[in-house]
Amino acid sequence: MQLVIVESPAKAKTIEKYLGGDFHVLASYGHIRDLPAKDGSVDPDDGFAMQWENYGDKGKQLKAIADEAKKATRLILATDPDREGEAISWHVQEVLRAKKALPATVDRVTFNAITKAAVLEAMAKPRSLDEDLIDAYRARRALDYLVGFTLSPVLWRKLPGAKSAGRVQSVALRLVVEREREIESFVAQEYWSVAAEMEQGGQSFTARLVRWKGEKIERLTIGKEGDAMAAKADVEAGRFTVEKVETKPVSRNPPPPFTTSTLQQEAARKLGFSASHTMRVAQQLYEDGAITYMRTDGVQMDGSAISAARKAIAERYDGGYLPEKPRQYQTKAKNAQEAHEAIRPTEFSRDKVGSGDHARLYDLIFKRALASQMASARLERTTVDMVDGTGQHALRATGQVVIFPGFLALYEEGRDDAEDDDSKLLPRLNAGDAPAKKKVMAEQHFTQPPPRYSEASLVKKLEELGIGRPSTYASTLQVLKDRDYVRIEKNRFFAEESGRLVTAFLERFFERYVSYDFTAGLEDELDEISGGRAQWQAVLEAFWRDFKPKTAEVMEQKPSDITAELDKFLEPMLFPPKADGSNPRACPLCGDGQLSLRGGRFGAFIACSNYPECKFTRKFGQPGGKDGEDTGPEVLGKHPETGLDITKKSGRFGPYIEMGEGKEAKRGSIPKDLPDGELTLDWAVKLLSLPREVGLHPETGKPIVANIGRFGPYLLHDGKYGRLSSTAEIFEVGMNSAVVKLAEAANKGGRGASREPLKVLGKHPRTEAEIKLMEGRYGPYVTDGTTNATLPKTIEQDALTLEEAAQLIDARAAAAPAKKGKKKAPAKKAAAKKPAAKKAPAKKKAAAE
């Protein structure tokens, strides 16, 4: 019997069908072991020796693999054709060797697509494990471990509230933070444009002013309204005739097929997918045999695929759409060993696969790959210059005509941000023509700051800088979100205060290790290892020699000294100069205190030097209140019953109201649905009166209470909750309405058979179990009665398909195969035998992730 090991059950099922005979295929469910999240997993003093630990939930699978390996005459390692796939195969081999279950013959096979022809061809050409790729994997894994487990403890002890730092994640975060700084420091500049709406032969077009009073007009030339109005008047008074018509043919070539990074970028632009969702869907398409391997830097296609693409083009379009010769693209990957074939369909005869997100992503991959072999688009770009009788003023109109669409008939590459578009059609114009002038417009504009990064533009920037590798981008960006260093709004990255503080700390104390050139250079060294041109331990030694002393130096400094240095470093951002020239650090509350950065249990904040006499505080990263000025605490008035002042304040967790002082003070958060401008004294009195008792439930006789909690306004009765729609409803809801809302909440959100699904999607296509969409405490999820899977934010519940739900459930079940059927008692018993775990390793585990 010949045992074949792959990563996933779907891949195993497909390959076993192709092989048949005495082949038995098992899945490892991805990596089977890793460096344990504790000190000493990598020992720099012992040649960077690594202590590997099997994943706890892979015990059942490893036993099955070992049992089958003992009976096998040959082991075939058929994991993915990249560095990670090579590493998984190596781990399987090492674990079987340790268990004395390794067959005498061990071969490695790789295929770029899961098709019968590709699998059988790979089986006929086995090879040994690639030691250079394995060394590159070990170097990268050790490097990330050493950075995480050395730098993160420095952050925890010197920068309260910080969670972790990483070799690539911290540099990606720096890009987001630096863009935020650019936007904040940007000073908008006013400018005006003057244009005329013209007409020729019944067709309207627009011409812009490009010369005025004999001077060339650039974008920012007209900066005042007075000049704009004068220019407008001159255009209105002039009679413009066509001086010159210039027509220029333009050719546009199709983009190459997708690489990992370009797929992530285009899926973000056109489909709104996150990088992680794109890779998850692409992985499933690959395992289903629909596309070639999706982790690649290569842009070239196999010769047989090019022939198939050309045949498909010839069948779809006439001969003009097929270029005379096949198109050849050259990869930009620095390391040829990791530059596989581009992402493409395995069969160009299939233009549709699956449904939902799978169908949409496949359609994108199919069209891009097919378009890459189509003819160039031919366009005609026209520029028309018109001058008035004096020759002092000139207008220009531009337009573009598609003469032959070529590949544009099928596919056009998306853009990250809007650009000037000269594609408007122009009427036929000749020298001497005098188009009718219908209207002249003078419009005010302001220069715009650079846009915040989208997932597409951030991935593109990382790739341009040579930081990280395309296969790691999805996980890198996900870590930034999970650590709350960034947030996503309207598909753009916004730097959170914690992310800005961590970046400032690293820039100040570890500038070299978050510099773009250094990080990119380190990537090049790792590529040298995988290419067999560098020794992995030597690369690690060179890095560790400088990095370890630097972390020790920072660790010896007092937290207060760290904060003082950050206060100086961040002064331009935290205390920008004021327009009136007054002291930007002056406390707005007491007047004579000085503001500075402080460190607290929950992170950094701004406080007055006269504390505790002056209790003014401000959140870190908040340069001021409305219009950039610190307003400080605001007294709303006196409470009508207690006579105490009610004050609106801003704390580390947002705005709040306070009545009284010290320990006896009563405080309340300002609800998010109540804008600051609507916070009147009456509202403050109401908020401080909470919780409000609506009355006694007519059936139980127990009180029903209305209040505001972590997740918004709610009703509480006998330990059961019901949602309220707004803060105002807390004070308006009556007994009848409260009873109905509690009953509805019990029917919708309770446990057991009484719980109603949001939607019954149908039977699982593989297990026949009924799949339901449910509303959970933390959002919607799908279930087949055995496995629950949370609905990703990238999938709208109204648009969820049965296949997508089934795949979510399959992925969730595959991620934790050993957990099913476990009893709680053994877990408690096992835990009792072990000494209590210390807190530090738990933090370090977070850092490693």
N, C-alpha and C positions, 0 to 999 in steps of 0.2 A: 504494500500500500504506500502511495506517495501522498504526503501531507503538505497542503498548500496553506500558507498563512497570509491573510489580507486584513485590512483595518475594520471593515464594516460588514454587517450581515447582508445588506443589499448587494454589495460587491461580491461577497462569498457565494450568494445564491446564483448570481449571473454567471460567474466564472465556472462554478461546478457544473452548470448546465452545458457550457461550451466544452468542458474537458471530458466529463463522463469517465468511463473505464474504472481504473483503480485509484483515481484521484479523490481525495477527501479534502474539502476546503473548510477552514475554520476562520472566524473573525477574532481579532485581538481587541476590538472596540477601541482603536486608537492606541495611544501610548500605554504601556503596561506598568511603567515605573518612572520615578523621577527622583530628583534630589530632595530628601526630606527637609521640611521647613524648620530647621534648627541649626545652631552653630556647629561647625565642624563637618558639614556635608562636603565642602571643598577645602582641602588642606594645602595652602600655598607652600608650606614648609616641607611637604612630601611630594613635590613635583605636581602639585594641583590634583592630587588623588581625590577621587569622588566616591562617596558612599551612596549607592543607589538604594531605593526602597520601593518595593512593589506597592501599587495602589491597593488599598484595602478592599475596594469593591470589585477588584479584578480576580480575587482568589478563585472563585468558581470557574471562571474562564481559563485561568492559567492551569488549573488542575486538568480541565478537559483537553487543553493543548498538550500538556505533558503526558497525559495518559495515551493520547493518540500518537504522539511522537515516539513513545517507547515501542509501539507496534509498527512504525513506519520504517521503510527502507531508505527513504529519501525525504528531506525537508526542502520545500521550495518556498522561499520568502518572496512574496509578490505584492509587497506594499507599494505605496505611491512612489513615482519616479523623481523624487527630490530629496533634499537633505533630511527633512523630517521623516520621509518614508524610509530612507536608508537607516536612520536612527531607530525607528520602530523595529525594523528587521534585526538590527544589531542587538537591541534589548531582548528580543525574543530568543535569539541564539544564545546570549549570555545566561538568561534565566534557565533555559533548557540544559545548558552545559552544567550549571550549578546543581540542577536536579538529576544529573547523570541520565538525561533523557534525550540527548542530542543524537540524531541518526548519524551514521557514518558519512553519508553524502549530504552536503548542504549547498544549495544553489540559490542564486538571486536572479529574479527575472523582473523586468519592468515593461510596461506598455503604456502608451500615451492615450489610448482610448480603450474602453471596455467593449470591444466588438469581437466576434468570433475569430476573425482573421488576425486582428492585432494580438489577441491572447495566444492563439496557436503559434504565431510567428515568434512571440517572446519566449514561449516554452521551448522552442527549437534552438534558442540562442541564450542559454543560461550563462551567468558569470559569477564571480566571487563578489562578496561585499566590498564596496568602495571605501577603503580605509581613509582616504583623504576627506571624503564627505563626512565620515563618522568623526574624524578629528575636528572638522569645522563645526559640527554640531556640539561636540564636547566643549570646544573653546567658547562658543557663543553661550551655551548653557552655563558654564562656569563663570563667564564674564558677567552675565546678567545676575547670577546668584551673588557674586562678590559685591557688585554695586548695590544691589538691593539690601543685602544683609549687613553691609558696612555703613552705607550712607543713611538708610532709613532710621536706625537707632539714633544717629546724630540729630536727625530731624525731630524725632519724638521728644528728645531731652532738651533740645535748644530752641525748638519752635513749636509751642503748644498748638494743638489742633491739626498739625500736619500729619498725613497718613503714610505716604511712601514716596520714594523717588526711584527712577529707573533710567537705564542707559539711553534708551530711545524715547520712552514716554516723557521724560523731563525736557528733552530737546523739542519734541512736538508741542508740549505745553508752552515752551518759551516762544514758539512761533505765534501761538494764539495770543499770549500775553503782550508780545511786542506789537501785534496788530492793534490790540486794544489801546495801547499807549499812543500809537500813531493817530488813532481816531480821536482820542482825548486831547492831544496836543495840536490837532489840526485847526487851523484858523481859516474859516471860509472867506473866499475872496469874491466880491461882487463883479459881475461882468454882464454885458448886454449883447444881444444878437439882433441884427436887422435883416429882415428877409421880405421878399415880395412874392405875392401869389400872382402868377402869370397865366396866360391862356393863349394857345395857338391851335387853330383848327378845331375848336370846341373841346380840346383836352387841356386840363389844368396841370400846372406843375409849380414847384417852389424853387426860387433862386435866392441865394444868400449874398449879402454884401461882402465882397472880398477886397475892394479898394475904395477908399474914401479920401477925398481931397488929395489924390495922388499918392497916398500912403497905403501900404499893404495892411489889411486887417487880419490880425491873428485872433485867437480865441479870447484873450484877455485885453485886447487893445482898447475897446470901449468899456470903461469902468464906471462911468457915471451916467445918471439918467439924462442930464442935460445934453451930453454929447450924443446919446442914443437918439433923443428927440430931434436934434439938429441933423443927424445922419438920416433919420427917417424922412424928415422934410425934404432933404436933397434928393432922395430916391423918389419921393412922390412927385417932385417938380420935374424930374428928368424924363426924357424919352429914350428908352434903351433899345438898341438894335444889336443883333447877333454879330459879333466880331469874328468869332472862331468856333468851329465845331470839331472836336477831336474824338475820333472813335478808335478804341484800342482793343484788339482781341485778347482775351484772357483765357487761360486753360487751368482747370482745377483737377488735380489728381485725387483719387480716392485714398482715404486713410488705410493703414495696414490693419489686419485682423487684430482682435483684442489680445492684450497681455493682461496679467492680473490687475495691474494698477489702472490701465485704461478702461477695463471692464468696470472696476469699482467707480471710477469717475463718471463714466457715461450712464451707469445704472443710477447713480445719485442724481445726475442732471435730468434724465428723461423719465425715470421710474420713481424717483424719490426714495430709493433704497439706501439704507445705511450700508457701510462697507461690510459689516459682519453679516447682515441679512443677505447681501449679494453673494458672499462666499458660501453661506449655508445653502442657499438655493442652487448655486452652481455645483456644489459638492453632490447634491442629490441628482442633478442632471447628469453629472459625470458617472455616478454609480449606476444610473439607469441606462448607461450606454448611449446617451443622446449627444454629448459633447466630449471633446478631448480634455485632457487634464487641465485644471483651471488655475494652477499655481505655476506661472511661467513668466519669464522675461522675454521670450522669443516672439518674433513677429512673422517668421517664415511658416509656410504650410508645406506639408508633404506633397511630393509630385503627383501622387494618385488623387489627393484631395483637390489640387489645383485643376487637374483634368476633369474631375467630377463637377467642380464649381463652374468651369467653362462650359461644360455640357448643359448644366442647369440654366446658365445665362442664355445660351443659344436657344433653348426650348422656350424660355420666357419672353425674350425680346428678339428684335430683328438683328441682322448681322452687324449693324453699326455700333451696337452696345458691347460687342466682344472685341477687345484689342487684338491686334495681329499676333502679338507674342504674350505668353503668360507673364504676369507681373511678379518680380522677385523683390522681397523686402529684406533688409539687413537688420539684425538685432543690435540693440545698443547695450546689451548686457555685458558687463566687464568680465564675467566668469562664464566661459563657454560651456562648462560642465553643467551649469544650472540653467542654461538657456534652452528650454524645450520648444517644441512646436507651439505655435500660437493657439489660442482658444478658438475652436471652430466646431461646427456640427460634424458628427461622425458620418452622416449621410446627407448630402445636399438634396436628395430627393424628398426629404422630410422637412416641410416648411412650418409644421406645427407639431408641438409636443406638449402634452399635459394640459393643465388649466391654471387659472389664477396667476400668481407670481412666477410659477415655473414656466408657464406659456409666454409670459411677457419677457422674461429674461432670455428664454431660448430664442424668441423672435428677434431680440436685439442682437444676440450672437450670430444668428443665421444671416441677418441682413448685412451686418458689418463684414462678415467673412465673404459673403457672395459679392458685395459691392467692391471689396478689395481687388477683385479680378475683373471688374468692369472697365469700360472705356472712360477716359477723362471727360469731364463736362467742359463744353465750350461756351464762353460767354462773351458779350460785347459790352465794354464799359465806355460810356459816352460822357464827355465834359463839354458844356456849352458856356462860353464867355460872352457877356453882353456889356456894352459900355454906353454911357449917355453922350449927348452931343459935345460936352466939354472934354470928354476923355479922362476926367478926374475921378469919376465914380464908375465902379464895375460890379456886376452881379455874376454869380456862377451857379449853374445847375448841373447836377450829376445824376446819372442813372445807369442801370445795368439791365441787360437783356440776356436771357438764356437762349442761346442759339441751338444748342444740343444738350439735353440734360445729362446724358451719360449715367454715371453712378448715382447722380442726384435723383434719378427716377425712383431709386430704391432706398437710399440712405443719405442723411446729412448729419454730420457730427454736431453735437450740442456745444454750447458755450457756457462758461461759468458765470459770466456777467455780460450785460448788454453792451453792444458795441455800435458805432455808427454804421448805419445801413444805407448803402448807395444803390439798393436794388430796385428803387422805384423806376417805373417806366417813364420815358420822356416822349413828347410828340416829335415828329420829324421836323427838324429845324435846319436852316441853311444860312450861310453868311448873308447879312443884309436884311434878314427878317426882323420885324419889329413886333414881338408878341404884345398882346394887350396886358396892361398892368391893372389887375383887379383890386388889389389891396396891399398895403405895406404894414408890416408888424415890427414893433420893437419890443423885445421880451427880456425881462430881467432873469438872470441866473446866478447861482452861487456854485463855486467849485465844491466838489464832494470829496470827503475823505476816502481812503482806500476801503473797499468792502471787507467785512469780516469773512473769515474763511468758511466755506462750505466743506462738507466731507470731500467732495470732488476736488476743490482747489487746494485743500490741505494735503491730500494724498499726492496731488501733482507737485506741490512745493517740496514735500519730503523726497519725492523721487528725483526732482531736479537737483536737490542738494546732496543726493547720495546717502541719505540718512535712513537706516532701517532697510528692509527689503519688502517688496510687494506682498509677500505671503504673510508678513507680520503686521501690516498696516491696520487691518480690521481689529485685531486684538489690542493693539496700541491705543487706538482711538477709544475703544470700549473701556479700557482701564481709566482713561481720563474722565469719562462720564461716570463710571462706577465710584471713583474717588471723590466725586463732586468738585473736581478742579475746574470743570467747564460745564456749561449747560447749553442745550440746543434750543434755539428759538427761530422759527421760520427757516429751518434747515441751515442755520448759521451758528458757528461756535462763539459763545460769549465766555470770557474768562471770569470765573468766580473769584471772590476775595481770597479764598484759601489757595487757589491756583496762582494768583498773583504774588501772594506772600512766599510760597514755596519757590517760585521762580526767582524772586528778588534775593532770597537766601542763597540759592545755588549760584546766581550770577555774582553775588558779593563774595562768597567763600569758596565756591568750586567753579569759577568761571571757565577754566579750561575744559572741564568735563561736560559742560552744556554748550560749548562752542560748536558751531556747525562744521567747521573745518576739521576739528579733532574727531568728532563723531563720525563724519564721513570717511576720514582717514582710517579709523578703526574698522569700519565696514570693509574697506579695501583690503586691510590686513586679513580679515576673516575670509574674504574671497581668495586671497593668496593661499591660505591654508587648504581650502577646498580644491584649489587647483594644483596642490602638491608642491607649491613654491615657497612655503613657509612652515615652520615647525610650531605646532599649537601651543606647547608649553612656553616656548620662547616669547611668543606674542603676549601671553598672559603675564609672564614675568616682567616684561617691559612696562606693562600697564600697572601692575601691582606695586612695583618699585616706587612709583611716584604717588599713587593714589592712597595707599595705606598711611604713609606719614602725614598726608594732608588731612585725612579724616581724624587722625589722632590729635593733630594740632587744634582743629576746630573743637573737638570734644573737650579739650582742656579749658576752653573759654567759658566764662560764666554766662548764663542765659541773659542776664541784664546787660552784659557787654555786647552780646549778639544783637539784642534789641536796639541798643544805642547805635551800633553800626548800621543796622537796617534803617533806623530813623534818619540818619544822614544820607544813606544811599537812596531812599525813597522820597526825600524832601521835595524834589521838583514835582512829584505826583501828588503827595499828600498835602503840601503847603505851597501851592503855586502863588506867584506874586499877585497882589491885588491891584486892581485898576487905579485905586486912589493912593497907592504907595504905602499904605499902612502895613503893620506887621502881620503877616499871614499866620503866624503862630499864636497871636493874641487870643486868649480865651474869650469867646463871645458872651459868656455868662458872668464871670467875675471881673473881667476887664484887665486885671493885672497879672493873671497866671499865664504860663506858656504851655502850648499844646505840644505833645510828643507821643511817639508810638510806645505802647505798653504791651506786655505779654500777659495773658491770663490763662486760666484753666481751659477755657473754650476757644482760645485763639487770640489774635492780636486785635487791639482797638486803640483809639486815640483818647487821651485823657489830659486833664488839666494838672499842672504842677502844684496847684494849691489843694490837691486832695489831702485830707478828707473834707476840709472846709468847703471846697468847691467840687461838686459831684458831676461836672459836665463830662460826658463821654460821647464818642462818635464811632460808628463802625469803621473798621479798617477799609481803605480803598474808597471811602465816600468823601470826596474832596470838599463837599459842602452841602448845604440844604438847597432849597429852591433858588434857581439862578446862580448857583455856585456859592452862595453865602451861608454860613452857619447861622441857624436861627436859635439853636440851643433850646432848653426847656421853655414851653409856652404855657402860661397860666390861663386856663380856660374860664375860671371863675370859682365861686365858692359853692360847696354842696348845700342845697337848701335845708337839709336837716342837721348835718354835723357842723356846718360853718367852716369846714376845712377847705383849703385850696385844692382844686383838681388841676393837675399839671400834665401836659402832654410831653413825653420824653422819647428819646431815641436810644435804644440799647443795642447790645450785640446781636439780639435776635429780632430786631425790628422795632417799629414804633409802639408805644404803650402809654397808658394813662395811669396816674398815681394819685392817691388821696392820702394825705398825711406824710409822715417821715419815719425813717428808721424801721425797726422790726414791726411796728404797729401799722405801717402803711399798707393800704390795700391797693393792689395793682390789677390791671386787666389789659390784655392785648387788644389792639385795634384791628377789627376784622378786615380781611382782604377785600371784601365786597363793599367796604365803606371807605371811599376816598378820603384822604386827609382833609380836603377842603370842606367835607360834610360833617366833620367831627365838631359838633356844637356842644355846648355845656349840657343841653338836654340829653343828647346821645351819650355823653360821658357818664351822666348820672344813671342812665339806664344800664349801661355796660357794667358799672360797678355794683349794680343791684343783683346781678346774676349770681347763682342760678335762680330761675323763676319757677315757682310751683304753679302748674296749670290747674291742678285740682286732684281729687282722688278718683281712681279708676272705678267706674260703676260696677265692675264685676269682682275685682280683687280687693277694692278698698285701699289699695296702696297708692302713694303719690306718683303723679306724672310730672317730671321736671324737664324744663327747657333750658338749654345752656349752649355754650360754644366750646368745642374741643379741638383737638389737634387736626381733625379732618373737616372742621366746619361746624355749623349749627346742627343740633340734634335734640331728640326727645329721649328720655330715659324712664323706664318703668320696670320695676322688679328685675333689674339686671339685663333687660333687653332694650335695644336701641332702635330708633327710627330717624331717618334723615329729614331735615328741614331744608327748604330751597334757598333761604336767605336769612341774613341776620335780622331783618325786620320781622320775619315770621316768628322769631322767638318771642316777641312781645305781643304778637297778634293772634297766634294760634289758640283756639278755644278747645273745650273738652271734647266735643263731638269730632272735630277735625283731628285732634291728637289721637283719639282712640282708633280712628280709621287708619291713620298713618302707621301706627304701631302694628295694627293687624296686617296691613299690606307688607310691612317690613318683615314680619314673622313668616308670611307665606312665601315671600321672595328670597329671603336670606337665611332662613332657618336651616338646621341640619336635618337629614333624613328624608323620608319619602314626601314630606310636605313641600319640599323645595321644588319650585317650577323652573324649568330651563328657559333661557331666553329664546333658544331656537333648537330644534332637533334637525341635525344636518343630514342624517342618514346612516347607513351601515358602513363600517370600516371596510374598504375594498379588499383588505387582506385577512382580517380576523372575523369579519361579519358582526362585530360588536357595534351596538348603536352609539353614535357619537352625538353629544349634546354640547351646546354652548351655554355656559353658566356665568352668573355674576357672582364674583367672590369678594371677599373683604378687601383684597388688594387689586381688584380689577377683573375683567373677564378672562375666562379660561375654558378650555375644551376638555372633555373627559369621555372615556369609553367605559366607565364604571370601575376600571382598575387603575388606570394611569391618568393623572391630571397634568395638563400642560398650559402654562400661562400664555396668553395671547400677546405676541410682541407688539410694541407700539407702532411698528411699521405696517401692521395689518389692521385695517378697519374691520370691526366686527360685522358690519353690515355687508361687507364685500368678501367675507371669509367663505372659502369653498370647502367642500367635503375633503378633497385631496389635500389641501393645505392643512386642515385640521388633523387628518390622518398622519401626515408627515410630522407635525408637531408632537403628536402622541408617540410615534415611533422613535423620534429623536430623544424624547424624554425617557422612554423606556430603555433605550440603548445606553443612555448615559449612566444609568444606575441599575444594571441587570441583577446585581447580587442583593439588592435591598428588598426585593419582593419576597414575601413569605417569612421574613425574619420576625422573631418574637422579641418583645421588649425585655423580657426577663434576662436572657443571656447577656444582652448589652449592658444591663445594670450590673450583672454579676461580674462581667469582664472589667467594667469601670471600677468596681470596688477593689479589685486586686491591684490596680495601679495606684501609685501615689498621685496626689493631686497635682494637676498640671500647673506650671507657673504661667503667669500672664505674659511674660516677655515673648515666649515662642509664638503665642497666638498672634501678637502684633507682627512678629517677623514673618509669619506665614502670609499675612496681608501684604507685607512689603514684597515678598517674593512673587506674589501673583501680579 
